[in-house]
């Protein structure tokens, strides 16, 4: 299944997928659809099985207004890039079409994967980090280190 998925190689390409997509589109960081098929996420603190996969929705919110779509998708990729560092180098981002089935303990969407769509290439992650750095002054502080 995973070998058959196309690979998106630019932020613009990813933005075009988001723009054209009519259904619910999600970004997931994991070892991929073959590993996730038929499974659900677990709450890391308690071990409780959740009703779906933890994922980031890519639908653009109204408050984003007419800001650039590539910046929106860059931010969505940027927010969870730490998962690769926490869970190992086999963890990478991929897109799927699905339906939200609940909310997790951190209020994150839990979704059912109806159709895997694409892998996100490493160069897209690099471009996302650059994009966030370029807009950092406008967005205010982005402390994703977890320390206080």
C-alpha positions in Angstrom: 0.0 0.0 0.0 2.7 2.5 1.0 4.9 1.9 -2.0 1.9 2.9 -4.2 1.4 6.2 -2.6 2.7 9.3 -4.4 5.2 11.5 -2.7 4.6 15.2 -2.5 7.8 17.1 -3.0 7.0 20.8 -2.4 4.9 23.0 -0.1 3.1 24.3 -3.2 2.2 20.8 -4.3 0.9 20.0 -0.8 -1.1 23.3 -0.8 -2.7 22.4 -4.2 -3.8 19.0 -2.7 -5.4 20.8 0.2 -7.0 23.4 -2.0 -8.5 20.8 -4.4 -9.6 18.4 -1.7 -13.3 18.2 -0.9 -13.3 15.7 2.0 -11.7 15.8 5.3 -7.9 15.8 4.9 -5.5 14.9 7.7 -1.8 14.9 8.3 -0.4 12.0 10.3 3.1 11.4 11.6 3.7 7.6 11.9 5.4 4.7 10.2 2.7 4.8 7.6 -0.7 3.6 6.5 0.3 -0.1 6.4 1.3 0.1 10.1 -1.7 2.2 11.1 -4.3 0.2 9.1 -6.9 -1.2 11.5 -5.3 0.4 14.5 -6.0 3.4 16.7 -3.9 5.7 18.8 -3.3 5.4 22.5 -3.1 8.0 25.2 0.6 8.0 26.1 0.0 8.9 29.7 -2.6 6.3 30.6 -2.4 3.8 27.8 -6.1 4.1 27.1 -7.0 3.1 23.5 -8.5 6.0 21.6 -11.3 5.6 19.0 -9.1 6.8 16.1 -5.7 7.9 14.9 -4.2 11.2 16.2 -3.9 13.5 13.2 -3.8 17.1 12.2 -6.7 18.4 10.1 -5.5 20.3 7.0 -8.8 22.1 6.3 -8.1 25.8 6.3 -9.9 27.7 9.0 -11.9 30.9 8.1 -9.7 33.0 10.3 -6.8 32.3 8.0 -8.6 34.5 5.5 -6.5 35.2 2.4 -3.1 34.4 3.8 -1.0 32.1 1.7 -2.0 28.4 1.7 1.7 27.2 1.6 2.2 29.0 4.9 -0.8 27.2 6.4 0.5 23.8 5.4 4.0 24.7 6.5 2.7 25.5 10.0 0.7 22.3 10.2 3.8 20.3 9.3 6.0 22.3 11.7 3.8 21.8 14.7 4.4 18.0 15.0 7.9 17.5 13.5 9.1 16.6 17.0 7.3 13.2 16.7 10.1 11.9 14.4 12.7 12.7 17.1 10.5 11.1 19.8 9.5 8.0 17.9 12.3 7.3 15.6 13.5 7.9 12.0 10.9 5.6 10.5 8.2 8.1 11.5 7.3 10.4 8.7 4.4 12.6 7.6 1.7 11.3 5.3 -1.8 12.5 4.2 -5.1 10.7 4.4 -8.7 11.3 3.7 -10.9 10.3 6.6 -13.5 11.3 9.2 -13.1 12.7 12.7 -14.4 10.2 15.2 -13.5 12.0 18.4 -11.1 14.1 20.3 -8.0 12.9 22.3 -6.9 13.9 25.8 -5.0 16.9 24.4 -8.1 17.9 22.4 -6.4 16.6 19.2 -8.6 15.2 16.4 -8.9 11.5 16.3 -9.7 10.3 12.8 -10.5 7.2 10.9 -8.3 6.7 7.8 -10.6 6.0 4.8 -8.0 6.5 2.1 -4.2 7.1 2.3 -3.3 9.8 -0.2 0.4 10.6 -0.2 3.7 10.7 1.6 5.4 14.1 2.4 9.0 14.3 1.2 11.9 15.4 3.4 12.4 18.5 1.3 8.9 19.6 2.2 9.8 19.5 5.9 12.9 21.5 5.3 10.8 24.1 3.3 8.2 24.2 6.1 10.8 25.0 8.7 12.2 27.7 6.5 8.8 29.2 5.9 8.0 29.2 9.7 11.4 30.9 10.4 10.6 33.5 7.8 7.2 34.3 9.3 8.3 33.9 13.0 8.5 37.6 13.6 4.9 38.1 12.5 3.6 35.1 14.5 5.2 35.8 17.8 7.2 33.3 19.9 6.9 29.7 18.9 8.2 27.7 21.9 7.7 24.0 20.9 10.4 22.8 23.3 7.9 22.0 26.0 10.1 23.5 28.7 8.9 26.3 31.0 
